[in-house]
Amino acid sequence: MQKENQRVALSKRLLKDGLLRLLSEKTIDKINVTELCADSGINRATFYRHYASPRAVLDDIKSELSRGIQAYARDINNLDDAVAYLEDVCTYMQLNANTVKVLMNCNLDAEFLQVLNECCDALMERKMTSYMKREIDIRSVQLMYCFFCGGGYFLLRRWILSEINKTPREVAELIMSFFNLETAFNII
């Protein structure tokens, strides 16, 4: 059973790597199963055993990236917590820069931003009980997280794509410097 799991993982990894290579040349809508299989060295039967379309492989890549980012989720109660969280996310993105660059470069901004929004939503859900106890306007919190996520995304995008020589810590501190922290932490 262990060998089968390793084979499945290897097949999926080859397909994901193949899709990322192809995405560096063309959009997801222009990639077909035959081309992906040829690039990945996987036969069509194996492909269809795991995925229904190249888009499903892309969804798997995005889910993997989302899970990786969400693994750093923590309670954020002060500036140090927020910077530490953002530093962890930036480090993860830097370690996975090849994947992140392809997703960002291939006009998949909306899809990648959705990954970060899901992470922000997960963070917000963790704090929801606290918000309710303090009778905070939930709509304001949602808007704040949206702003934070969108602005943070485009800063991260420029950092990753332009290979700006800043550490994950410096980027995290820069992102946090753009916010009115007194207001934000009254809400957070």
Number of C-alpha atoms within 10 A of each C-alpha: 6 7 8 9 10 11 12 15 12 12 19 21 15 18 26 20 18 20 26 24 16 19 20 14 12 13 12 18 9 11 17 13 18 14 16 25 20 13 16 21 13 17 14 14 10 14 21 11 9 14 16 11 15 23 16 12 22 19 13 15 20 19 13 13 20 18 14 16 22 18 13 15 17 14 13 18 12 14 15 11 13 19 22 18 20 24 20 19 22 23 18 18 21 19 11 13 16 14 19 20 18 19 21 20 14 15 14 14 15 11 15 19 17 16 20 21 19 17 21 19 16 14 17 20 12 15 16 16 11 14 17 11 8 11 10 15 11 14 9 11 17 14 11 16 19 16 13 18 20 16 14 20 18 14 14 21 19 12 18 20 15 10 11 11 10 12 14 22 18 15 22 23 18 15 19 17 11 11 13 9 14 11 9 15 13 11 17 20
